[in-house]
Amino acid sequence: MFRAFAPVDIPEGLAKADPDYDVYEQTLCTSVMCAESGVYYFAPAWNRRVSAVRPLAEGNEIRYFGLGDRQDVDYRN
């Protein structure tokens, strides 16, 4: 899926949002989710490394995970 979405990524500074202002559009994150397992895969624009988060059984708490810098799939929980 990441390869399928790659052609529509907008790199920083490529597409001007408004001709009257210096505001540019940018793809911030590419993400996909497996419907069977519920695993959420994502890659931010500044680090194309694919990270994955597995859903928790209870799912009632918010958890934060740091982003790595290696180019592989890294499960954060």
PDB file of N, CA, C and O in Angstrom, chain B, residues numbered from 101:
ATOM      1  N   MET B 101       0.817  -1.198   0.000  1.00  0.00           N
ATOM      2  CA  MET B 101       0.000   0.000   0.000  1.00  0.00           C
ATOM      3  C   MET B 101       0.860   1.261   0.000  1.00  0.00           C
ATOM      4  O   MET B 101       0.481   2.272  -0.591  1.00  0.00           O
ATOM      5  N   PHE B 102       2.011   1.204   0.658  1.00  0.00           N
ATOM      6  CA  PHE B 102       2.858   2.397   0.685  1.00  0.00           C
ATOM      7  C   PHE B 102       3.366   2.726  -0.717  1.00  0.00           C
ATOM      8  O   PHE B 102       3.479   3.897  -1.080  1.00  0.00           O
ATOM      9  N   ARG B 103       3.668   1.705  -1.495  1.00  0.00           N
ATOM     10  CA  ARG B 103       4.089   1.951  -2.891  1.00  0.00           C
ATOM     11  C   ARG B 103       2.929   2.488  -3.717  1.00  0.00           C
ATOM     12  O   ARG B 103       3.129   3.327  -4.595  1.00  0.00           O
ATOM     13  N   ALA B 104       1.724   2.015  -3.446  1.00  0.00           N
ATOM     14  CA  ALA B 104       0.562   2.500  -4.186  1.00  0.00           C
ATOM     15  C   ALA B 104       0.295   3.981  -3.896  1.00  0.00           C
ATOM     16  O   ALA B 104      -0.129   4.717  -4.786  1.00  0.00           O
ATOM     17  N   PHE B 105       0.541   4.422  -2.649  1.00  0.00           N
ATOM     18  CA  PHE B 105       0.306   5.817  -2.271  1.00  0.00           C
ATOM     19  C   PHE B 105       1.480   6.746  -2.616  1.00  0.00           C
ATOM     20  O   PHE B 105       1.307   7.964  -2.646  1.00  0.00           O
ATOM     21  N   ALA B 106       2.661   6.189  -2.875  1.00  0.00           N
ATOM     22  CA  ALA B 106       3.855   7.003  -3.121  1.00  0.00           C
ATOM     23  C   ALA B 106       3.699   8.001  -4.273  1.00  0.00           C
ATOM     24  O   ALA B 106       4.181   9.127  -4.140  1.00  0.00           O
ATOM     25  N   PRO B 107       3.060   7.658  -5.387  1.00  0.00           N
ATOM     26  CA  PRO B 107       2.945   8.636  -6.478  1.00  0.00           C
ATOM     27  C   PRO B 107       2.141   9.894  -6.130  1.00  0.00           C
ATOM     28  O   PRO B 107       2.280  10.913  -6.807  1.00  0.00           O
ATOM     29  N   VAL B 108       1.316   9.844  -5.102  1.00  0.00           N
ATOM     30  CA  VAL B 108       0.525  11.024  -4.750  1.00  0.00           C
ATOM     31  C   VAL B 108       1.084  11.784  -3.547  1.00  0.00           C
ATOM     32  O   VAL B 108       0.471  12.752  -3.096  1.00  0.00           O
ATOM     33  N   ASP B 109       2.236  11.361  -3.021  1.00  0.00           N
ATOM     34  CA  ASP B 109       2.890  12.122  -1.948  1.00  0.00           C
ATOM     35  C   ASP B 109       3.296  13.497  -2.478  1.00  0.00           C
ATOM     36  O   ASP B 109       3.784  13.615  -3.602  1.00  0.00           O
ATOM     37  N   ILE B 110       3.096  14.515  -1.680  1.00  0.00           N
ATOM     38  CA  ILE B 110       3.485  15.879  -2.064  1.00  0.00           C
ATOM     39  C   ILE B 110       4.700  16.262  -1.220  1.00  0.00           C
ATOM     40  O   ILE B 110       4.552  16.502  -0.021  1.00  0.00           O
ATOM     41  N   PRO B 111       5.903  16.328  -1.813  1.00  0.00           N
ATOM     42  CA  PRO B 111       7.096  16.736  -1.054  1.00  0.00           C
ATOM     43  C   PRO B 111       6.987  18.199  -0.611  1.00  0.00           C
ATOM     44  O   PRO B 111       6.317  19.005  -1.256  1.00  0.00           O
ATOM     45  N   GLU B 112       7.644  18.518   0.476  1.00  0.00           N
ATOM     46  CA  GLU B 112       7.622  19.884   1.013  1.00  0.00           C
ATOM     47  C   GLU B 112       8.136  20.874  -0.027  1.00  0.00           C
ATOM     48  O   GLU B 112       9.190  20.663  -0.627  1.00  0.00           O
ATOM     49  N   GLY B 113       7.385  21.954  -0.238  1.00  0.00           N
ATOM     50  CA  GLY B 113       7.796  23.013  -1.148  1.00  0.00           C
ATOM     51  C   GLY B 113       7.439  22.788  -2.604  1.00  0.00           C
ATOM     52  O   GLY B 113       7.813  23.599  -3.451  1.00  0.00           O
ATOM     53  N   LEU B 114       6.727  21.716  -2.926  1.00  0.00           N
ATOM     54  CA  LEU B 114       6.413  21.427  -4.326  1.00  0.00           C
ATOM     55  C   LEU B 114       5.114  22.086  -4.796  1.00  0.00           C
ATOM     56  O   LEU B 114       5.068  22.627  -5.901  1.00  0.00           O
ATOM     57  N   ALA B 115       4.071  22.050  -3.984  1.00  0.00           N
ATOM     58  CA  ALA B 115       2.759  22.558  -4.389  1.00  0.00           C
ATOM     59  C   ALA B 115       2.367  23.769  -3.556  1.00  0.00           C
ATOM     60  O   ALA B 115       2.222  23.675  -2.337  1.00  0.00           O
ATOM     61  N   LYS B 116       2.195  24.905  -4.220  1.00  0.00           N
ATOM     62  CA  LYS B 116       1.814  26.126  -3.522  1.00  0.00           C
ATOM     63  C   LYS B 116       0.311  26.117  -3.282  1.00  0.00           C
ATOM     64  O   LYS B 116      -0.468  25.932  -4.218  1.00  0.00           O
ATOM     65  N   ALA B 117      -0.098  26.314  -2.037  1.00  0.00           N
ATOM     66  CA  ALA B 117      -1.511  26.251  -1.661  1.00  0.00           C
ATOM     67  C   ALA B 117      -2.279  27.472  -2.148  1.00  0.00           C
ATOM     68  O   ALA B 117      -3.444  27.359  -2.530  1.00  0.00           O
ATOM     69  N   ASP B 118      -1.637  28.640  -2.138  1.00  0.00           N
ATOM     70  CA  ASP B 118      -2.309  29.879  -2.527  1.00  0.00           C
ATOM     71  C   ASP B 118      -1.288  30.736  -3.265  1.00  0.00           C
ATOM     72  O   ASP B 118      -0.203  30.975  -2.734  1.00  0.00           O
ATOM     73  N   PRO B 119      -1.596  31.204  -4.466  1.00  0.00           N
ATOM     74  CA  PRO B 119      -0.616  32.002  -5.227  1.00  0.00           C
ATOM     75  C   PRO B 119      -0.266  33.330  -4.577  1.00  0.00           C
ATOM     76  O   PRO B 119       0.771  33.912  -4.895  1.00  0.00           O
ATOM     77  N   ASP B 120      -1.111  33.827  -3.669  1.00  0.00           N
ATOM     78  CA  ASP B 120      -0.859  35.119  -3.025  1.00  0.00           C
ATOM     79  C   ASP B 120      -0.004  35.002  -1.759  1.00  0.00           C
ATOM     80  O   ASP B 120       0.457  36.017  -1.236  1.00  0.00           O
ATOM     81  N   TYR B 121       0.213  33.788  -1.261  1.00  0.00           N
ATOM     82  CA  TYR B 121       0.957  33.595  -0.023  1.00  0.00           C
ATOM     83  C   TYR B 121       2.014  32.520  -0.203  1.00  0.00           C
ATOM     84  O   TYR B 121       1.907  31.676  -1.092  1.00  0.00           O
ATOM     85  N   ASP B 122       3.024  32.554   0.635  1.00  0.00           N
ATOM     86  CA  ASP B 122       4.074  31.538   0.589  1.00  0.00           C
ATOM     87  C   ASP B 122       3.709  30.348   1.465  1.00  0.00           C
ATOM     88  O   ASP B 122       4.458  29.980   2.371  1.00  0.00           O
ATOM     89  N   VAL B 123       2.565  29.754   1.192  1.00  0.00           N
ATOM     90  CA  VAL B 123       2.093  28.584   1.926  1.00  0.00           C
ATOM     91  C   VAL B 123       2.115  27.407   0.957  1.00  0.00           C
ATOM     92  O   VAL B 123       1.573  27.486  -0.146  1.00  0.00           O
ATOM     93  N   TYR B 124       2.746  26.320   1.380  1.00  0.00           N
ATOM     94  CA  TYR B 124       2.869  25.147   0.520  1.00  0.00           C
ATOM     95  C   TYR B 124       2.167  23.952   1.143  1.00  0.00           C
ATOM     96  O   TYR B 124       2.141  23.798   2.364  1.00  0.00           O
ATOM     97  N   GLU B 125       1.592  23.099   0.279  1.00  0.00           N
ATOM     98  CA  GLU B 125       0.984  21.864   0.744  1.00  0.00           C
ATOM     99  C   GLU B 125       2.061  20.796   0.883  1.00  0.00           C
ATOM    100  O   GLU B 125       3.092  20.854   0.214  1.00  0.00           O
ATOM    101  N   GLN B 126       1.817  19.820   1.756  1.00  0.00           N
ATOM    102  CA  GLN B 126       2.760  18.726   1.951  1.00  0.00           C
ATOM    103  C   GLN B 126       2.010  17.522   2.519  1.00  0.00           C
ATOM    104  O   GLN B 126       1.124  17.674   3.359  1.00  0.00           O
ATOM    105  N   THR B 127       2.371  16.332   2.054  1.00  0.00           N
ATOM    106  CA  THR B 127       1.847  15.116   2.664  1.00  0.00           C
ATOM    107  C   THR B 127       2.531  14.956   4.006  1.00  0.00           C
ATOM    108  O   THR B 127       3.758  14.891   4.068  1.00  0.00           O
ATOM    109  N   LEU B 128       1.765  14.892   5.079  1.00  0.00           N
ATOM    110  CA  LEU B 128       2.346  14.789   6.417  1.00  0.00           C
ATOM    111  C   LEU B 128       2.610  13.349   6.833  1.00  0.00           C
ATOM    112  O   LEU B 128       3.580  13.071   7.539  1.00  0.00           O
ATOM    113  N   CYS B 129       1.750  12.432   6.399  1.00  0.00           N
ATOM    114  CA  CYS B 129       1.873  11.052   6.838  1.00  0.00           C
ATOM    115  C   CYS B 129       1.138  10.145   5.855  1.00  0.00           C
ATOM    116  O   CYS B 129       0.080  10.504   5.338  1.00  0.00           O
ATOM    117  N   THR B 130       1.701   8.982   5.604  1.00  0.00           N
ATOM    118  CA  THR B 130       1.013   7.946   4.844  1.00  0.00           C
ATOM    119  C   THR B 130       0.702   6.830   5.819  1.00  0.00           C
ATOM    120  O   THR B 130       1.583   6.393   6.560  1.00  0.00           O
ATOM    121  N   SER B 131      -0.551   6.356   5.833  1.00  0.00           N
ATOM    122  CA  SER B 131      -0.915   5.321   6.793  1.00  0.00           C
ATOM    123  C   SER B 131      -1.892   4.327   6.177  1.00  0.00           C
ATOM    124  O   SER B 131      -2.689   4.671   5.304  1.00  0.00           O
ATOM    125  N   VAL B 132      -1.813   3.098   6.646  1.00  0.00           N
ATOM    126  CA  VAL B 132      -2.736   2.042   6.247  1.00  0.00           C
ATOM    127  C   VAL B 132      -3.040   1.191   7.477  1.00  0.00           C
ATOM    128  O   VAL B 132      -2.266   1.159   8.433  1.00  0.00           O
ATOM    129  N   MET B 133      -4.182   0.501   7.435  1.00  0.00           N
ATOM    130  CA  MET B 133      -4.558  -0.357   8.552  1.00  0.00           C
ATOM    131  C   MET B 133      -5.029  -1.697   8.013  1.00  0.00           C
ATOM    132  O   MET B 133      -5.793  -1.745   7.049  1.00  0.00           O
ATOM    133  N   CYS B 134      -4.586  -2.775   8.622  1.00  0.00           N
ATOM    134  CA  CYS B 134      -5.005  -4.116   8.242  1.00  0.00           C
ATOM    135  C   CYS B 134      -6.370  -4.386   8.875  1.00  0.00           C
ATOM    136  O   CYS B 134      -6.511  -4.340  10.097  1.00  0.00           O
ATOM    137  N   ALA B 135      -7.370  -4.664   8.045  1.00  0.00           N
ATOM    138  CA  ALA B 135      -8.730  -4.898   8.543  1.00  0.00           C
ATOM    139  C   ALA B 135      -8.829  -6.182   9.360  1.00  0.00           C
ATOM    140  O   ALA B 135      -9.666  -6.274  10.258  1.00  0.00           O
ATOM    141  N   GLU B 136      -7.990  -7.173   9.066  1.00  0.00           N
ATOM    142  CA  GLU B 136      -8.058  -8.444   9.791  1.00  0.00           C
ATOM    143  C   GLU B 136      -7.414  -8.363  11.172  1.00  0.00           C
ATOM    144  O   GLU B 136      -8.002  -8.798  12.162  1.00  0.00           O
ATOM    145  N   SER B 137      -6.212  -7.809  11.235  1.00  0.00           N
ATOM    146  CA  SER B 137      -5.477  -7.788  12.506  1.00  0.00           C
ATOM    147  C   SER B 137      -5.672  -6.497  13.285  1.00  0.00           C
ATOM    148  O   SER B 137      -5.472  -6.475  14.499  1.00  0.00           O
ATOM    149  N   GLY B 138      -6.060  -5.417  12.607  1.00  0.00           N
ATOM    150  CA  GLY B 138      -6.193  -4.129  13.265  1.00  0.00           C
ATOM    151  C   GLY B 138      -4.873  -3.401  13.432  1.00  0.00           C
ATOM    152  O   GLY B 138      -4.834  -2.346  14.065  1.00  0.00           O
ATOM    153  N   VAL B 139      -3.777  -3.941  12.877  1.00  0.00           N
ATOM    154  CA  VAL B 139      -2.472  -3.284  12.979  1.00  0.00           C
ATOM    155  C   VAL B 139      -2.484  -2.030  12.112  1.00  0.00           C
ATOM    156  O   VAL B 139      -2.919  -2.063  10.961  1.00  0.00           O
ATOM    157  N   TYR B 140      -2.001  -0.923  12.678  1.00  0.00           N
ATOM    158  CA  TYR B 140      -1.959   0.381  12.025  1.00  0.00           C
ATOM    159  C   TYR B 140      -0.518   0.652  11.612  1.00  0.00           C
ATOM    160  O   TYR B 140       0.363   0.730  12.468  1.00  0.00           O
ATOM    161  N   TYR B 141      -0.265   0.797  10.312  1.00  0.00           N
ATOM    162  CA  TYR B 141       1.070   1.069   9.774  1.00  0.00           C
ATOM    163  C   TYR B 141       1.123   2.525   9.335  1.00  0.00           C
ATOM    164  O   TYR B 141       0.167   3.031   8.748  1.00  0.00           O
ATOM    165  N   PHE B 142       2.228   3.198   9.615  1.00  0.00           N
ATOM    166  CA  PHE B 142       2.340   4.605   9.226  1.00  0.00           C
ATOM    167  C   PHE B 142       3.784   4.972   8.931  1.00  0.00           C
ATOM    168  O   PHE B 142       4.718   4.335   9.418  1.00  0.00           O
ATOM    169  N   ALA B 143       3.949   6.022   8.116  1.00  0.00           N
ATOM    170  CA  ALA B 143       5.269   6.566   7.791  1.00  0.00           C
ATOM    171  C   ALA B 143       5.121   8.076   7.635  1.00  0.00           C
ATOM    172  O   ALA B 143       4.451   8.534   6.709  1.00  0.00           O
ATOM    173  N   PRO B 144       5.736   8.862   8.527  1.00  0.00           N
ATOM    174  CA  PRO B 144       5.644  10.318   8.389  1.00  0.00           C
ATOM    175  C   PRO B 144       6.495  10.808   7.210  1.00  0.00           C
ATOM    176  O   PRO B 144       7.420  10.118   6.783  1.00  0.00           O
ATOM    177  N   ALA B 145       6.186  11.977   6.697  1.00  0.00           N
ATOM    178  CA  ALA B 145       6.871  12.513   5.520  1.00  0.00           C
ATOM    179  C   ALA B 145       8.358  12.730   5.767  1.00  0.00           C
ATOM    180  O   ALA B 145       9.161  12.544   4.852  1.00  0.00           O
ATOM    181  N   TRP B 146       8.741  13.112   6.962  1.00  0.00           N
ATOM    182  CA  TRP B 146      10.150  13.407   7.249  1.00  0.00           C
ATOM    183  C   TRP B 146      10.964  12.153   7.544  1.00  0.00           C
ATOM    184  O   TRP B 146      12.186  12.234   7.666  1.00  0.00           O
ATOM    185  N   ASN B 147      10.322  11.006   7.661  1.00  0.00           N
ATOM    186  CA  ASN B 147      11.025   9.744   7.915  1.00  0.00           C
ATOM    187  C   ASN B 147      10.196   8.640   7.260  1.00  0.00           C
ATOM    188  O   ASN B 147       9.176   8.231   7.816  1.00  0.00           O
ATOM    189  N   ARG B 148      10.608   8.155   6.101  1.00  0.00           N
ATOM    190  CA  ARG B 148       9.819   7.196   5.347  1.00  0.00           C
ATOM    191  C   ARG B 148       9.866   5.793   5.949  1.00  0.00           C
ATOM    192  O   ARG B 148       9.418   4.839   5.313  1.00  0.00           O
ATOM    193  N   ARG B 149      10.384   5.655   7.126  1.00  0.00           N
ATOM    194  CA  ARG B 149      10.420   4.387   7.837  1.00  0.00           C
ATOM    195  C   ARG B 149       8.998   3.973   8.177  1.00  0.00           C
ATOM    196  O   ARG B 149       8.212   4.791   8.656  1.00  0.00           O
ATOM    197  N   VAL B 150       8.657   2.707   7.934  1.00  0.00           N
ATOM    198  CA  VAL B 150       7.321   2.216   8.255  1.00  0.00           C
ATOM    199  C   VAL B 150       7.306   1.741   9.700  1.00  0.00           C
ATOM    200  O   VAL B 150       8.106   0.889  10.084  1.00  0.00           O
ATOM    201  N   SER B 151       6.409   2.284  10.493  1.00  0.00           N
ATOM    202  CA  SER B 151       6.208   1.856  11.877  1.00  0.00           C
ATOM    203  C   SER B 151       4.834   1.212  11.977  1.00  0.00           C
ATOM    204  O   SER B 151       3.959   1.473  11.152  1.00  0.00           O
ATOM    205  N   ALA B 152       4.646   0.374  12.984  1.00  0.00           N
ATOM    206  CA  ALA B 152       3.365  -0.299  13.161  1.00  0.00           C
ATOM    207  C   ALA B 152       2.981  -0.302  14.631  1.00  0.00           C
ATOM    208  O   ALA B 152       3.835  -0.400  15.512  1.00  0.00           O
ATOM    209  N   VAL B 153       1.682  -0.193  14.880  1.00  0.00           N
ATOM    210  CA  VAL B 153       1.146  -0.239  16.235  1.00  0.00           C
ATOM    211  C   VAL B 153       0.070  -1.316  16.263  1.00  0.00           C
ATOM    212  O   VAL B 153      -0.867  -1.289  15.465  1.00  0.00           O
ATOM    213  N   ARG B 154       0.206  -2.258  17.180  1.00  0.00           N
ATOM    214  CA  ARG B 154      -0.815  -3.296  17.354  1.00  0.00           C
ATOM    215  C   ARG B 154      -1.875  -2.773  18.316  1.00  0.00           C
ATOM    216  O   ARG B 154      -1.535  -2.096  19.286  1.00  0.00           O
ATOM    217  N   PRO B 155      -3.150  -3.070  18.072  1.00  0.00           N
ATOM    218  CA  PRO B 155      -4.197  -2.605  18.988  1.00  0.00           C
ATOM    219  C   PRO B 155      -4.108  -3.323  20.337  1.00  0.00           C
ATOM    220  O   PRO B 155      -3.776  -4.507  20.409  1.00  0.00           O
ATOM    221  N   LEU B 156      -4.410  -2.583  21.391  1.00  0.00           N
ATOM    222  CA  LEU B 156      -4.433  -3.174  22.724  1.00  0.00           C
ATOM    223  C   LEU B 156      -5.783  -3.845  22.951  1.00  0.00           C
ATOM    224  O   LEU B 156      -6.791  -3.424  22.384  1.00  0.00           O
ATOM    225  N   ALA B 157      -5.804  -4.878  23.772  1.00  0.00           N
ATOM    226  CA  ALA B 157      -7.048  -5.606  24.030  1.00  0.00           C
ATOM    227  C   ALA B 157      -8.111  -4.691  24.648  1.00  0.00           C
ATOM    228  O   ALA B 157      -9.270  -4.719  24.234  1.00  0.00           O
ATOM    229  N   GLU B 158      -7.719  -3.883  25.636  1.00  0.00           N
ATOM    230  CA  GLU B 158      -8.693  -3.020  26.300  1.00  0.00           C
ATOM    231  C   GLU B 158      -8.961  -1.747  25.509  1.00  0.00           C
ATOM    232  O   GLU B 158     -10.100  -1.283  25.474  1.00  0.00           O
ATOM    233  N   GLY B 159      -7.950  -1.173  24.877  1.00  0.00           N
ATOM    234  CA  GLY B 159      -8.122  -0.013  24.023  1.00  0.00           C
ATOM    235  C   GLY B 159      -8.683   1.233  24.671  1.00  0.00           C
ATOM    236  O   GLY B 159      -9.285   2.052  23.976  1.00  0.00           O
ATOM    237  N   ASN B 160      -8.513   1.416  25.981  1.00  0.00           N
ATOM    238  CA  ASN B 160      -9.098   2.561  26.671  1.00  0.00           C
ATOM    239  C   ASN B 160      -8.094   3.649  27.032  1.00  0.00           C
ATOM    240  O   ASN B 160      -8.489   4.691  27.555  1.00  0.00           O
ATOM    241  N   GLU B 161      -6.833   3.439  26.773  1.00  0.00           N
ATOM    242  CA  GLU B 161      -5.839   4.434  27.170  1.00  0.00           C
ATOM    243  C   GLU B 161      -5.101   4.977  25.946  1.00  0.00           C
ATOM    244  O   GLU B 161      -4.938   4.279  24.945  1.00  0.00           O
ATOM    245  N   ILE B 162      -4.664   6.214  26.040  1.00  0.00           N
ATOM    246  CA  ILE B 162      -3.872   6.831  24.985  1.00  0.00           C
ATOM    247  C   ILE B 162      -2.407   6.582  25.304  1.00  0.00           C
ATOM    248  O   ILE B 162      -1.953   6.848  26.417  1.00  0.00           O
ATOM    249  N   ARG B 163      -1.669   6.070  24.325  1.00  0.00           N
ATOM    250  CA  ARG B 163      -0.238   5.828  24.505  1.00  0.00           C
ATOM    251  C   ARG B 163       0.519   6.535  23.395  1.00  0.00           C
ATOM    252  O   ARG B 163       0.036   6.632  22.267  1.00  0.00           O
ATOM    253  N   TYR B 164       1.698   7.025  23.716  1.00  0.00           N
ATOM    254  CA  TYR B 164       2.544   7.714  22.763  1.00  0.00           C
ATOM    255  C   TYR B 164       3.805   6.909  22.546  1.00  0.00           C
ATOM    256  O   TYR B 164       4.338   6.311  23.481  1.00  0.00           O
ATOM    257  N   PHE B 165       4.292   6.892  21.293  1.00  0.00           N
ATOM    258  CA  PHE B 165       5.487   6.146  20.930  1.00  0.00           C
ATOM    259  C   PHE B 165       6.417   7.062  20.149  1.00  0.00           C
ATOM    260  O   PHE B 165       5.969   7.829  19.297  1.00  0.00           O
ATOM    261  N   GLY B 166       7.695   6.983  20.435  1.00  0.00           N
ATOM    262  CA  GLY B 166       8.681   7.753  19.683  1.00  0.00           C
ATOM    263  C   GLY B 166       8.862   7.169  18.292  1.00  0.00           C
ATOM    264  O   GLY B 166       8.598   5.986  18.075  1.00  0.00           O
ATOM    265  N   LEU B 167       9.311   7.993  17.344  1.00  0.00           N
ATOM    266  CA  LEU B 167       9.562   7.524  15.985  1.00  0.00           C
ATOM    267  C   LEU B 167      11.028   7.140  15.841  1.00  0.00           C
ATOM    268  O   LEU B 167      11.911   7.874  16.284  1.00  0.00           O
ATOM    269  N   GLY B 168      11.286   6.005  15.230  1.00  0.00           N
ATOM    270  CA  GLY B 168      12.659   5.565  14.991  1.00  0.00           C
ATOM    271  C   GLY B 168      13.199   6.150  13.704  1.00  0.00           C
ATOM    272  O   GLY B 168      12.511   6.909  13.021  1.00  0.00           O
ATOM    273  N   ASP B 169      14.437   5.797  13.371  1.00  0.00           N
ATOM    274  CA  ASP B 169      15.032   6.326  12.147  1.00  0.00           C
ATOM    275  C   ASP B 169      15.518   5.246  11.187  1.00  0.00           C
ATOM    276  O   ASP B 169      16.077   5.582  10.143  1.00  0.00           O
ATOM    277  N   ARG B 170      15.329   3.970  11.492  1.00  0.00           N
ATOM    278  CA  ARG B 170      15.718   2.888  10.598  1.00  0.00           C
ATOM    279  C   ARG B 170      14.596   2.605   9.616  1.00  0.00           C
ATOM    280  O   ARG B 170      13.424   2.789   9.947  1.00  0.00           O
ATOM    281  N   GLN B 171      14.937   2.159   8.412  1.00  0.00           N
ATOM    282  CA  GLN B 171      13.954   1.886   7.374  1.00  0.00           C
ATOM    283  C   GLN B 171      13.501   0.424   7.421  1.00  0.00           C
ATOM    284  O   GLN B 171      13.968  -0.393   6.627  1.00  0.00           O
ATOM    285  N   ASP B 172      12.602   0.093   8.337  1.00  0.00           N
ATOM    286  CA  ASP B 172      12.042  -1.248   8.459  1.00  0.00           C
ATOM    287  C   ASP B 172      10.700  -1.158   9.178  1.00  0.00           C
ATOM    288  O   ASP B 172      10.277  -0.070   9.568  1.00  0.00           O
ATOM    289  N   VAL B 173      10.030  -2.294   9.353  1.00  0.00           N
ATOM    290  CA  VAL B 173       8.784  -2.311  10.121  1.00  0.00           C
ATOM    291  C   VAL B 173       9.139  -2.566  11.567  1.00  0.00           C
ATOM    292  O   VAL B 173       9.791  -3.561  11.884  1.00  0.00           O
ATOM    293  N   ASP B 174       8.720  -1.680  12.441  1.00  0.00           N
ATOM    294  CA  ASP B 174       9.067  -1.766  13.856  1.00  0.00           C
ATOM    295  C   ASP B 174       7.796  -1.683  14.683  1.00  0.00           C
ATOM    296  O   ASP B 174       7.159  -0.631  14.730  1.00  0.00           O
ATOM    297  N   TYR B 175       7.418  -2.767  15.333  1.00  0.00           N
ATOM    298  CA  TYR B 175       6.232  -2.758  16.177  1.00  0.00           C
ATOM    299  C   TYR B 175       6.556  -2.015  17.468  1.00  0.00           C
ATOM    300  O   TYR B 175       7.529  -2.354  18.141  1.00  0.00           O
ATOM    301  N   ARG B 176       5.767  -1.016  17.824  1.00  0.00           N
ATOM    302  CA  ARG B 176       6.017  -0.161  18.973  1.00  0.00           C
ATOM    303  C   ARG B 176       5.325  -0.625  20.242  1.00  0.00           C
ATOM    304  O   ARG B 176       5.540  -0.032  21.298  1.00  0.00           O
ATOM    305  N   ASN B 177       4.500  -1.667  20.177  1.00  0.00           N
ATOM    306  CA  ASN B 177       3.876  -2.173  21.411  1.00  0.00           C
ATOM    307  C   ASN B 177       3.681  -3.669  21.299  1.00  0.00           C
ATOM    308  O   ASN B 177       3.172  -4.297  22.228  1.00  0.00           O
TER     309      ASN B 177
END
